[in-house]
Amino acid sequence: MEPLDWIDEQLDHLRQHDLYRELPPPLKTVGPSCCVDGRELLNFASNDYLGLASDPRLVDAAAQSLEEAGLGRGASPLVCGRSTGHLDLERQLAQFEATAAALLFVSGFAANAGTIPALTGAGDAIYSDANNHASIVDGCRLSHAEKHIYPHNDVDALERLLQVGKKYRRQLIVTDTLFSMDGDLAPLPRLGELAEQYGAMLMVDEAHATGVFGKQGRGVVEHFSAEHPQLHYQVHVRVGTLSKALGAAGGFVCGSQSLIEWLANRARTYVFSTAHPVPTFAAASAALKIVAAEPTQRSNLLRDAANLRQQLQAQGWNTANSASQIIPLHVGSASQTMQLAAQLRKLGCWIPGIRPPTVPSDGSLLRLSLTATHTEPMRATLVEALATVRTT
Ligand SMILES: *Cc1c(COP(=O)(O)O)cnc(C)c1O
């Protein structure tokens, strides 16, 4: 018996239970369709919601920046890794989110994993939605605060927890705004009220919503703020990523000047990680300008997603509470989900099957994400393929 033999046993266990994850074939670029093993597939797997990842405007911005700034940054931003490119994008993000300041992290994952333990510690309480992203879960694990996981979007359960929470030094409510698996929205207006009523910090993660929701494309906070203007002030910490609709890479946090200064001092994923290359930020900066200039891209995407959802519901698919460009097709069993995903691939559609531990056991689903670059004929092909696998 060798010390690492247990890994092979565990891998066999995963294979036997249809839980083994094979790395997908490498793709040259991300787009609405892709070439896999010499075959053209429609790609409904990516979070490149606005099709900006290979947009020539982003590519040109990055190429020009590469000439000027080079690639590696040599050190953490606190040492000497920070450039004017970082500063400029932070200013642009703060302006975009209408907050006082912003801070760039190497990824959205790092933003959550660093921010939560910087805001809470021993003697504090965190209230976290059961469906929050893994990076929020890990941020909570890294904090020494007491963790309270409330059932998904259950504001009454959250309030009951808050009612007995008075003994804590600080309290933090944290939620995704647009949940990555079910494509449903967090009840932000009510969460804002509860945070205010109980004196809690409210932190939201707009990873899937930035660039897609809201009049200016800021996300779900902006979407709800149209009818609940106070929400803008009730949300204290906004996390976002540059890697989804913005087509680049990196994460960010927006909020007050003091919050950002505190994170620059105390968020360990910021302090102890080398600053991100500037070209990706030049690309993200170009993406923010495109988001501002092209509001119909996002409104069309949400309209097309709503139509698609209706068609799929009519076929009998369970799309749960999806209200966005992410449309889950709930199946239940992991093996059935993977069989459906394989059938769909044969029909030319790539829709990933999502299994435990990403979702609870018996909660397996096909996760379909629509992007602004999917054309009407592409959507028609998808609808036809889903009709076919439903009846076979
Ligand atoms: C994708 C995602 C992240 C991580 O962002 P990256 O920039 O990809 O690291 C964080 N939170 C949520 C809700 C996400 O969906």
The ligand as an SDF file (V2000), in Angstrom:
LIG
                    3D

 15 15  0  0  0  0  0  0  0  0999 V2000
  -17.8500   32.2610  -11.0370 C   0  0  0  0  0  0  0  0  0  0  0  0
  -18.2050   32.7830   -9.7080 C   0  0  0  0  0  0  0  0  0  0  0  0
  -17.2350   33.2810   -8.8530 C   0  0  0  0  0  0  0  0  0  0  0  0
  -15.7790   33.1770   -9.1660 C   0  0  0  0  0  0  0  0  0  0  0  0
  -15.3760   34.1230  -10.0930 O   0  0  0  0  0  0  0  0  0  0  0  0
  -14.0140   33.8600  -10.9000 P   0  0  0  0  0  0  0  0  0  0  0  0
  -13.6300   35.1920  -11.3940 O   0  0  0  0  0  0  0  0  0  0  0  0
  -14.3740   32.8960  -11.9910 O   0  0  0  0  0  0  0  0  0  0  0  0
  -13.0410   33.2910   -9.9380 O   0  0  0  0  0  0  0  0  0  0  0  0
  -17.6360   33.8490   -7.6670 C   0  0  0  0  0  0  0  0  0  0  0  0
  -18.9360   33.9030   -7.3260 N   0  0  0  0  0  0  0  0  0  0  0  0
  -19.8970   33.4060   -8.1240 C   0  0  0  0  0  0  0  0  0  0  0  0
  -21.3220   33.4990   -7.6970 C   0  0  0  0  0  0  0  0  0  0  0  0
  -19.5620   32.8320   -9.3350 C   0  0  0  0  0  0  0  0  0  0  0  0
  -20.5030   32.3100  -10.1020 O   0  0  0  0  0  0  0  0  0  0  0  0
  1  2  1  0
  2  3  1  0
  2 14  2  0
  3  4  1  0
  3 10  2  0
  4  5  1  0
  5  6  1  0
  6  7  2  0
  6  8  1  0
  6  9  1  0
 10 11  1  0
 11 12  2  0
 12 13  1  0
 12 14  1  0
 14 15  1  0
M  END
$$$$
